[in-house]
């Protein structure tokens, strides 16, 4: 079997690693991949970054299954293109990908199908948005409507911060069009949880829960990043929380997907907030999370490739999804200066054997030499019978890795 994975981050490295476990998989192509996917058994990096060329490659090489990592490809309609050629691909159609591609659309979807979410207003005019802010209760949440690499959400503690965010998003256009339309949303106090799931459009199977740590500094301080670490399962996701999530968020989401006639055979990622008033839906992602994937996928006991095939073929109701006992903790090491400006090209060294798993992201290289090539450079995932043991292994492993300007949080999973 030949599998194509599209993307170049730590998430894609985790996907390559998991797919390669299946004995029926002969080769995993990763486009364009990174220095970590290069080192995985069965994996071959291919330097293709254009949709038409990816489609041509999949047809020519008779790819059996394609898995899309990046939300941008999904929003651009790569699944529709592959389906037109009769190729099997995991992901939602472009219409369904709007659930992540437009936060305004996803909020309207939640409202339409009775999914519990924070109160909100949508704005396309900066002056109207600022006028609205004058009568808001703080803190308030401001979100860019479009894709912003996980950085388009700002929690503002007062009017001054909120006005600056509006100016950054809508006037200075720091997200290159994605913030021209914004959502101003009620702030929910509680604990966030990430629930990766897979759907064939008939059922949604949730994965083990996880918790992402978005902000750059310890104690959740500083600006948002693409994610500085994750743990799984999320200790706050009790049976009561998960039951409420399933009844009030997952099931009505599935109903909405069916009523809107979306061709959705892929990953659906629920971002939720656990509050004293119940469980709220924060957002949808239509692909694997990063770094949640590096924490969640290694805990999957079931055959991952079999799960993907069942989703594409509409047979998830017959799939028995099983998980290993225990916990995982993924730590992200970033370049100095991230999520702002940073330098790259520094050599990455490993001092000693790792007990957990290394997933490379913003890293390039071959023949043993690795160099930094991005803001989030790599992740280390530790596993243990308890969360504390998983953390202990992850932090011990991280100390065995070095590169100039290396930074990571010290409180992931605390």
Secondary structure, DSSP 8 states (H G I E B T S, - for coil): -EEEEEE-SHHHHHHHHHHHTSTT--EEEEEE--HHHHHSTTEEEE----HHHHHHHHHHTT-SEEEE--HHHHHTTHHHHHHHTT--EEEE-HHHHHHHH-HHHHHHHHHHTT--B--EEEES-HHHHHHHHTT--SSEEEEESS--TT--EEEESSHHHHHHHHIIIIIS-TTTTTTSSEEEEE---SEEEEEEEEE-SS-EEE---EEE--EEEGGGEEEE-S-SEEEES-TT--HHHHHHHIIIIIHHHHHHHHHTT--EEEEEEEEEEEETTEEEEEEEESS--TTHHHHHGGGB-S-HHHHHHHHHTT-GGG----B-SSEEEEEEEE-TTTTS------EEEE-S--SSEEEESSEE--TT-EEE-SSEEEEEEEEESSHHHHHHHHHHHHTTEE-TT-B--S-TT-
